[in-house]
Amino acid sequence: MPYSEEFGDFYYSKADGRAECRHVFLTGNGLPDRFGGKRHFVIGELGFGTGLNFIETWAAWETAATEGARLEFHSFELRLLDRDDMRRALAAWPDLTPRAAELITVWPERPEGDVVIGFESRGRPISLHIHSGPALEQMARATFSADAWYLDGFSPARNPDMWSAELMHAVADRTRPGGTFATYSAAGWVRRNLQAAGFMVEKRPGHAGKRDMSGGMLATALPVPSEAPSAS
């Protein structure tokens, strides 16, 4: 079970990280159903970690997307894992081996700086962009607009910078109108930060023994203020 000493937290659920990924991030964003018929789909992620979310998304994309469709996966990560650490973490799921091995083969032994990798997935190309460094700084340089977000940083209590009001506004700025997000966190201040950034937020049943998670959509328009009453 990968563990961050810097943030004092595990990389994913101790119950089943893979099931958590599917429940929270894929189902929470209406995936893979939304892949069908899309020629270009963009996913943003806070916290690349072991690459598990990416590999599960890759598998879903390959099955659900139409031939020739293109997936962009942008992830923001402060501390990239070394190749051997990633290999050990993903070895917990042998059926992931073909895709995990393809990722690990091209992953830098000790990554420094951004990582950009392209994959040919049965006629459905995927580009993986890892933005390395503090998320808020890297987000300011990004130019994509996401259809869906995986908010998967370490616990808000242990890594509050990854859930700040400033970063949630940056996420909203990098989201298409009607774009979605999902996260395992249901912390009140996280939900308020997302709402202040322009997202419609709702609580949903969490994974395993966790009662709640959060998901929602970027509002397509801001409320129009009512006109002041006429003086006449």
C-alpha positions in Angstrom: 0.0 0.0 0.0 1.8 3.2 -1.2 2.1 5.8 1.6 3.3 9.4 1.5 5.5 10.3 4.5 5.3 13.9 3.5 1.5 14.1 3.8 1.0 11.2 6.3 -1.6 9.6 4.0 -2.2 6.6 1.8 -2.4 7.1 -2.0 -5.8 5.4 -2.2 -8.4 3.5 -0.2 -7.0 0.7 2.0 -10.3 -1.2 1.3 -9.7 -1.3 -2.5 -8.1 1.5 -4.4 -9.2 0.2 -7.7 -12.9 -0.1 -6.7 -12.6 3.4 -5.2 -11.3 4.8 -8.6 -14.2 3.3 -10.5 -16.9 4.4 -8.0 -15.6 7.9 -7.3 -13.9 9.1 -10.4 -15.3 7.1 -13.3 -18.9 6.7 -12.2 -18.8 10.0 -10.4 -18.2 11.7 -13.8 -20.6 9.6 -15.8 -17.8 7.6 -17.4 -17.4 5.6 -19.5 -20.9 6.5 -20.9 -19.8 10.0 -21.8 -17.0 8.7 -24.0 -19.3 7.4 -26.6 -19.7 9.6 -29.6 -17.0 12.1 -28.4 -14.2 12.8 -30.9 -12.1 14.6 -28.3 -12.4 14.2 -24.5 -10.2 16.0 -21.9 -9.8 14.9 -18.3 -8.0 16.9 -15.6 -6.7 15.4 -12.4 -5.2 16.7 -9.2 -2.9 14.0 -7.9 -1.4 11.5 -10.4 -0.1 9.2 -7.6 0.6 5.7 -8.9 -1.2 6.2 -12.2 -4.0 3.9 -11.2 -6.8 6.4 -12.2 -5.1 6.9 -15.6 -4.9 3.2 -16.3 -8.5 2.5 -15.3 -9.6 5.5 -17.5 -7.4 4.1 -20.4 -9.2 0.7 -20.1 -12.6 2.4 -20.1 -11.7 4.7 -23.0 -10.5 1.8 -25.2 -13.8 0.0 -24.7 -16.3 2.9 -25.0 -14.8 5.5 -27.3 -15.3 5.4 -31.0 -12.4 4.6 -33.3 -10.3 7.6 -34.0 -11.5 9.5 -30.9 -8.7 11.2 -28.9 -8.3 11.4 -25.1 -6.2 14.0 -23.3 -5.4 13.3 -19.7 -3.8 16.2 -17.8 -2.6 15.4 -14.2 -1.0 17.7 -11.7 1.4 16.1 -9.3 3.9 17.6 -6.8 6.0 14.5 -6.2 6.3 12.0 -9.1 7.0 8.4 -8.1 10.1 6.7 -9.4 9.6 3.9 -11.9 10.3 1.1 -9.4 7.9 2.5 -6.9 5.2 2.8 -9.5 5.8 -0.8 -10.6 5.5 -2.2 -7.1 2.3 -0.2 -6.4 0.5 -1.4 -9.6 1.7 -5.0 -9.1 -1.3 -5.4 -6.7 -3.6 -5.9 -9.7 -2.1 -8.5 -12.1 -4.8 -7.9 -14.7 -3.6 -4.3 -15.1 -0.2 -5.6 -16.2 -0.4 -5.0 -20.0 -1.3 -1.3 -19.6 0.8 -0.8 -16.5 3.8 -2.3 -18.2 3.3 0.0 -21.2 3.2 3.0 -18.9 6.1 1.9 -16.7 8.3 1.1 -19.8 8.2 4.7 -20.9 8.1 6.3 -17.5 11.4 8.0 -16.5 13.4 6.1 -13.9 13.5 9.2 -11.7 11.2 11.8 -13.3 12.1 15.4 -13.1 9.9 18.1 -14.5 6.8 17.5 -16.7 6.2 14.2 -18.4 4.3 13.9 -21.7 3.6 10.4 -23.2 1.5 9.3 -26.1 -0.3 5.9 -26.4 -2.0 4.2 -29.3 -5.0 2.4 -27.8 -6.6 0.3 -30.6 -7.2 3.3 -32.8 -8.2 5.6 -30.0 -5.1 7.6 -29.2 -4.3 8.9 -25.7 -2.0 11.7 -24.6 -0.8 11.8 -21.0 0.4 15.2 -19.7 1.9 15.3 -16.2 2.3 18.8 -14.9 5.0 18.5 -12.2 5.2 21.0 -9.3 2.8 23.0 -7.2 -0.6 22.6 -8.7 -1.6 26.3 -8.5 1.6 27.4 -10.3 1.3 24.7 -13.0 -2.4 25.4 -13.5 -1.6 29.0 -14.4 0.4 27.8 -17.3 -2.1 25.2 -18.6 -4.2 25.9 -21.6 -6.7 23.0 -21.8 -10.4 22.9 -20.9 -11.5 19.7 -19.2 -14.7 17.8 -19.7 -14.2 16.1 -16.4 -12.0 16.4 -13.3 -10.7 13.8 -10.8 -10.0 15.7 -7.6 -7.7 13.1 -5.9 -5.2 14.9 -3.8 -4.2 13.7 -0.4 -6.7 14.3 2.5 -7.8 17.9 2.8 -6.8 17.9 6.4 -3.2 16.8 5.5 -2.8 18.7 2.2 -5.1 21.8 2.3 -3.2 23.5 -0.5 -4.6 20.9 -3.0 -8.2 22.0 -2.0 -7.8 25.7 -1.6 -10.3 28.3 -2.9 -7.6 29.6 -5.3 -7.0 26.2 -6.8 -10.7 25.4 -7.1 -11.2 28.6 -9.0 -8.3 27.6 -11.3 -9.9 24.2 -11.8 -13.2 26.0 -12.8 -11.2 28.2 -15.2 -9.9 25.0 -16.9 -13.3 23.4 -17.2 -15.7 23.5 -20.1 -19.3 24.8 -19.4 -21.2 21.8 -18.2 -18.0 20.0 -17.3 -18.0 17.7 -14.2 -15.9 16.9 -11.2 -15.8 14.1 -8.7 -13.9 13.6 -5.4 -13.8 11.2 -2.5 -13.9 14.3 -0.2 -17.1 15.6 1.4 -15.4 18.1 3.7 -17.7 21.1 4.1 -15.0 23.7 3.3 -14.0 21.8 0.1 -17.6 21.8 -1.1 -17.9 25.5 -0.3 -14.7 26.3 -2.2 -16.1 24.4 -5.2 -19.4 26.2 -5.0 -17.7 29.6 -4.8 -15.7 28.7 -7.9 -18.9 28.1 -9.9 -19.6 24.4 -9.5 -23.0 22.9 -8.6 -22.0 20.5 -5.8 -23.9 17.5 -4.3 -23.1 14.8 -1.8 -23.2 11.3 -3.0 -22.7 7.9 -1.4 -19.0 7.2 -0.8 -16.9 4.2 -1.5 -16.8 1.2 0.9 -17.4 2.4 4.5 -17.1 6.1 3.6 -20.6 7.7 4.0 -20.2 10.6 1.5 -18.3 11.8 -1.5 -18.9 14.9 -3.7 -19.6 15.4 -7.3 -21.1 18.1 -9.6 -21.0 20.2 -12.6 -19.8 23.6 -13.7 -22.7 26.0 -14.0 -23.2 27.0 -17.7 -24.2 30.6 -16.7 -24.0 32.8 -13.7 -27.3 34.0 -12.2 -28.6 37.3 -13.6 -29.2 39.9 -10.9 -32.8 41.2 -10.8 -33.3 44.8 -12.0 -33.7 47.5 -9.4 -37.3 48.7 -9.1 -38.2 51.8 -11.2 -38.4 55.1 -9.3 -41.5 56.1 -11.3 
